[in-house]
Amino acid sequence: MVLNPSADSPLMKDEIFGPILPLITFKNIDEAITFVNNRPKPLATYYYGSNSRWNINLNKVEKQTSSGAFVVNDSCTQILNNDLPFGGVGMSGYGRYHGLAGFNECSNLKSVFRKYSRNYFPFNLEQAPFT
């Protein structure tokens, strides 16, 4: 754990793939939300605290930040859950995998629209030949 690393340090600028956890202290939740929103979108946002629909801070972080996942009181179980699409937003990655989301991501889904003509007035004026 690294307490209050400089925002300009490599630790805070590069992705972390290892057992290193920067801990940053804030005076209030709005300051923390501003900190997150002033940087590229993270792969996940983790909130630790009361998991209640009436928790104002929890609701603020969930609604006012953007990330690939929002996780409450856990740090990695969402990655293991095949029913939850996993992936990032913006620079933290594009697309999702796991379950149906992963199948769709690795597929070339094609839209198909078929409009059947109506050969009677006034609908026959939509398409050539205009007779």
C-alpha positions in Angstrom: 0.0 0.0 0.0 1.2 3.5 -0.9 -0.3 6.3 1.1 -1.1 9.5 -0.8 1.2 9.0 -3.9 1.8 12.1 -6.1 -0.8 12.3 -8.9 2.1 12.8 -11.2 3.9 9.6 -10.2 4.2 6.7 -12.6 2.1 4.7 -10.0 -0.8 7.0 -10.7 -0.3 7.3 -14.4 0.2 3.7 -15.5 -2.0 0.6 -15.1 -1.3 -1.4 -12.0 -0.9 -5.2 -12.6 0.3 -6.4 -9.2 -0.2 -6.2 -5.5 0.3 -2.4 -5.2 -2.6 -0.3 -3.9 -2.4 3.5 -3.8 -4.5 4.9 -1.0 -5.5 8.5 -1.4 -7.2 10.4 1.4 -10.0 13.0 0.8 -11.9 15.4 3.1 -15.3 14.5 1.5 -16.9 12.4 -1.1 -17.2 15.3 -3.6 -13.4 15.7 -3.6 -13.0 12.0 -4.3 -15.5 12.1 -7.2 -13.7 15.1 -8.7 -10.4 13.3 -8.4 -11.7 10.3 -10.3 -13.5 12.4 -13.0 -10.4 14.5 -13.7 -8.5 11.4 -14.9 -9.1 8.8 -17.7 -12.0 6.5 -16.9 -10.9 3.5 -14.7 -11.6 -0.1 -15.4 -13.5 -0.3 -12.2 -14.6 2.0 -9.4 -14.7 0.3 -5.9 -16.8 1.7 -3.1 -16.4 0.4 0.5 -19.0 1.3 3.0 -22.7 0.8 3.8 -24.4 -1.0 0.9 -27.8 0.7 1.4 -30.0 2.4 -1.2 -30.1 5.3 1.2 -26.3 5.8 1.4 -25.9 9.2 -0.1 -22.1 8.8 -0.7 -22.6 5.4 -2.4 -25.3 6.8 -4.7 -23.1 9.9 -5.5 -20.1 7.8 -6.5 -22.2 5.4 -8.6 -24.1 8.1 -10.4 -21.4 10.7 -10.8 -18.5 8.6 -12.0 -18.0 6.5 -15.1 -16.0 3.2 -15.3 -16.2 -0.2 -16.7 -17.7 -1.6 -13.5 -18.9 -0.3 -10.2 -18.3 -2.6 -7.3 -19.4 -2.3 -3.7 -17.5 -3.9 -0.8 -15.4 -6.2 -3.0 -12.3 -5.9 -5.2 -12.4 -8.6 -7.8 -15.3 -11.0 -7.6 -17.1 -9.2 -10.4 -14.3 -10.4 -12.8 -15.0 -14.1 -11.9 -18.8 -13.8 -12.3 -19.7 -15.0 -15.8 -23.1 -13.3 -15.7 -21.5 -9.8 -15.4 -20.0 -8.3 -18.5 -16.4 -7.3 -17.8 -14.6 -4.5 -19.6 -13.6 -0.9 -19.6 -14.6 2.5 -20.9 -12.5 4.7 -23.0 -8.7 4.3 -22.4 -9.3 1.4 -19.9 -10.6 -0.7 -22.8 -13.5 -1.1 -25.2 -16.0 -3.9 -25.2 -17.1 -6.6 -22.8 -16.5 -10.2 -22.3 -18.2 -13.0 -20.2 -21.4 -14.8 -21.1 -23.6 -13.4 -23.8 -21.7 -10.1 -23.8 -18.5 -11.9 -24.6 -20.1 -13.9 -27.4 -21.6 -10.7 -28.9 -18.2 -8.9 -28.6 -16.4 -11.6 -30.5 -19.1 -11.9 -33.1 -19.9 -9.8 -36.1 -23.5 -9.0 -35.4 -25.3 -7.8 -38.5 -28.4 -5.7 -38.6 -31.1 -6.9 -41.1 -34.0 -4.7 -42.1 -36.6 -5.9 -44.6 -39.3 -3.6 -45.8 -41.9 -5.2 -47.9 -43.3 -3.1 -50.7 -46.9 -2.3 -51.0 -48.1 -2.3 -54.6 -51.1 0.0 -54.1 -51.7 3.7 -53.8 -50.3 5.8 -52.1 -47.5 3.3 -50.9 -46.5 2.5 -54.5 -45.2 6.1 -54.8 -42.4 5.4 -52.3 -40.3 3.2 -54.7 -39.5 3.1 -58.3 -41.1 2.5 -60.8 -43.4 5.4 -60.0 -46.5 4.2 -61.8 
